[in-house]
């Protein structure tokens, strides 16, 4: 999880770093919840292993791709199948 700099008062301090880390973690949490919510609202079953894979992800780009795919997939396997074929 990358921490992006800012013009936070006291730039470069431990306080700023802690603030930015918390902000990044909040963004990840929000995206994880978005993916899970779309799947839930579409009635797509999310097995524990899949839920763990989604909640353990900290890469915002990956979570964005999963969020976009969650609107069109029929199963959670399809959520990851496209990703594996992109490699």
Buried (B, 14 or more C-beta within 10 A) or exposed (E): EEBEEEEBEEEEEEEBBEBBEEEBEEBBEEBBBBBBEBBEEEEBEBEEEBBEBBBEBBEBEBBEBBBEBBEEBEBBEBBBEEEEEEE
